[in-house]
């Protein structure tokens, strides 16, 4: 894809994610069911954090495209490095995990992840913007251009560290409020919850590996060309 076309795509994607993140974080207080959006607000939900992550990623991607267009190659190399790290370690695996895990659990029992009371708060289009559209956006990014993946050990350590931070945030919220971020967690014993978190981490690692595989299958080992 031409640089100018990439710049337009990344700009539009950034605007879209900024709009979606703004929409969910500005749901009017009086419309919220009492059990939703307590301590930690929307920032306890991985879905909302992912929207912010995607907005940051596409903003960085747009900046890299602009720098390439104006021939600021030295600055562009640094920004491209940050862009590729964001995409490989976080943007692709987290988006894939959010979409697939949400709809799998939703199909099994929606009350475990998205209580029916939310239907009166969050419109259907916004639900799909948060939980459905994120996956094709992530796949389209791989199809649009190659990304340099870090060394496997470095990538997995960074991904594991971010997962640890989020799990710590979830546990902290429970310790303060006595309520789980997702009703699903209340079904587990401490050992079961630890196993669930470990299994979730294994799944998101598999999505990291899958993204790397797709990138290599489509683009090979070639470096990004300036």
C-alpha positions in Angstrom: 0.0 0.0 0.0 1.3 3.5 -0.9 2.4 5.7 2.0 -0.2 8.3 1.3 -2.9 5.6 1.4 -1.5 4.2 4.6 -1.5 7.6 6.1 -5.2 8.1 5.2 -6.1 4.7 6.6 -4.2 5.2 9.8 -5.7 8.6 10.3 -9.2 7.4 9.8 -8.6 4.4 12.1 -7.3 6.8 14.8 -10.3 9.0 14.5 -12.6 6.0 14.7 -11.0 4.6 17.8 -10.9 8.0 19.4 -14.6 8.5 18.7 -15.5 5.0 20.1 -13.3 5.5 23.2 -14.9 9.0 23.7 -18.4 7.5 23.3 -18.0 4.8 25.9 -16.2 7.0 28.4 -18.9 9.6 28.1 -22.0 7.4 28.8 -24.2 9.6 30.9 -24.0 8.8 34.6 -27.8 8.8 35.1 -28.1 6.1 32.4 -25.8 3.6 34.1 -27.2 0.7 36.1 -26.1 0.9 39.7 -23.9 -2.2 39.5 -21.9 -0.9 36.6 -19.0 1.6 36.5 -18.3 1.7 40.2 -14.7 1.9 41.5 -12.3 2.3 38.7 -14.9 3.5 36.3 -14.7 2.2 32.7 -10.9 1.9 33.2 -11.3 -1.5 34.8 -12.6 -3.1 31.6 -10.0 -4.6 29.2 -12.3 -3.6 26.3 -12.1 0.1 27.1 -8.4 -0.1 27.8 -8.0 -1.7 24.4 -9.8 1.1 22.7 -7.3 3.6 24.1 -4.5 1.3 23.1 -5.7 1.1 19.5 -6.2 4.9 19.4 -2.6 5.3 20.5 -1.3 2.7 18.1 -3.0 4.2 15.1 -1.9 7.7 16.2 1.7 6.5 16.2 1.2 4.8 12.9 -0.2 8.0 11.3 2.7 10.0 12.7 5.2 7.5 11.2 3.4 7.8 7.8 3.6 11.6 7.9 7.3 11.5 8.8 8.0 9.2 5.8 6.0 11.5 3.5 8.0 14.5 4.5 11.2 12.6 4.3 12.1 12.8 8.0 13.6 9.3 7.8 15.7 9.5 11.0 12.7 10.4 13.1 10.5 8.0 11.2 12.8 5.0 12.1 12.3 5.7 15.8 8.5 6.1 15.5 8.2 3.0 13.2 10.1 1.0 15.8 7.6 2.1 18.5 4.7 1.4 16.2 5.8 -2.1 15.4 6.4 -2.9 19.1 3.0 -1.6 20.0 1.3 -3.6 17.3 3.2 -6.9 17.7 3.1 -7.1 21.6 -0.2 -5.4 22.4 -2.4 -4.1 19.6 -2.9 -7.4 17.7 -3.0 -9.9 20.5 -5.1 -7.8 22.8 -7.7 -7.0 20.1 -7.9 -10.6 19.1 -8.3 -11.7 22.7 -11.0 -9.1 23.5 -13.1 -10.0 20.5 -12.8 -13.8 20.6 -13.1 -14.2 24.4 -16.0 -11.8 24.7 -18.1 -13.4 22.0 -17.3 -16.9 23.2 -18.4 -16.1 26.8 -21.3 -14.0 25.5 -22.6 -16.9 23.5 -22.3 -19.2 26.5 -23.8 -16.9 29.1 -23.8 -13.1 28.5 -24.5 -12.3 32.1 -20.9 -13.4 32.9 -19.4 -10.6 30.8 -22.1 -8.2 29.5 -25.2 -8.2 31.6 -28.5 -7.5 29.8 -28.9 -4.3 31.8 -26.1 -2.8 29.7 -28.4 -3.0 26.6 -30.2 0.1 27.9 -26.9 1.9 28.4 -24.6 1.0 25.5 -26.2 1.0 22.0 -25.7 -2.0 19.8 -23.4 -0.3 17.4 -21.1 0.7 20.2 -21.0 -2.9 21.5 -19.9 -4.1 18.1 -17.4 -1.3 17.7 -15.8 -2.4 21.0 -16.0 -6.1 20.7 -16.4 -7.0 17.0 -14.7 -4.4 14.7 -11.4 -4.6 16.7 -10.6 -8.0 15.2 -10.9 -7.2 11.5 -9.1 -3.9 12.1 -6.2 -5.9 13.6 -6.1 -8.4 10.7 -6.4 -5.5 8.1 -3.3 -3.9 9.7 -1.3 -7.0 9.1 -2.5 -7.2 5.5 -1.8 -3.5 4.8 1.9 -3.5 5.7 4.7 -5.5 7.3 5.7 -5.1 10.9 9.0 -6.0 12.6 8.5 -8.3 15.5 10.9 -8.1 18.5 12.9 -11.1 19.6 10.5 -13.7 20.9 11.7 -13.6 24.5 11.5 -9.8 24.6 8.0 -9.8 23.1 6.6 -12.4 25.5 8.2 -10.7 28.5 6.6 -7.4 27.6 3.3 -9.0 26.9 3.4 -11.0 30.2 4.3 -7.8 32.1 1.3 -5.9 30.7 -0.9 -8.9 31.5 0.4 -9.0 35.1 -0.4 -5.2 35.5 -4.0 -5.7 34.3 -4.5 -8.8 36.6 -3.1 -6.8 39.5 -5.5 -4.0 38.7 -8.4 -6.4 38.7 -7.4 -7.9 42.0 -6.8 -4.5 43.5 -10.4 -3.4 42.6 -11.7 -6.6 44.2 -9.8 -6.0 47.4 -11.2 -2.5 47.6 -14.8 -3.1 46.6 -15.4 -6.8 47.2 -16.8 -6.9 43.6 -15.2 -8.5 40.6 -14.7 -6.6 37.4 -16.5 -9.4 35.5 -19.2 -11.6 37.2 -17.5 -14.6 35.7 -14.7 -14.4 38.2 -17.0 -14.9 41.2 -17.6 -18.5 40.0 -14.0 -19.5 40.7 -12.2 -20.6 43.8 -8.8 -18.8 44.3 -7.0 -21.8 42.7 -9.6 -21.8 39.9 -9.2 -18.1 39.3 -5.4 -18.5 39.1 -5.8 -21.3 36.6 -8.2 -19.1 34.6 -5.7 -16.2 34.5 -3.0 -18.6 33.5 -5.1 -20.0 30.7 -6.1 -16.6 29.5 -2.4 -15.6 29.4 -1.6 -18.8 27.4 -4.4 -17.8 24.9 -3.2 -14.3 24.4 0.4 -15.6 23.9 -1.0 -17.9 21.2 -2.6 -14.8 19.6 0.8 -13.1 19.7 2.4 -16.1 18.0 -0.4 -16.2 15.5 0.1 -12.5 14.6 3.8 -13.2 14.1 3.0 -16.2 11.9 0.6 -14.2 9.7 3.1 -11.3 9.4 5.8 -13.7 8.3 3.5 -15.7 6.0 2.3 -12.6 4.2 5.5 -10.5 4.2 8.3 -12.9 4.9 11.4 -11.8 6.8 11.8 -8.6 4.8 12.5 -5.3 6.6 10.2 -2.4 6.2 11.3 -0.3 3.3 11.7 3.5 3.6 
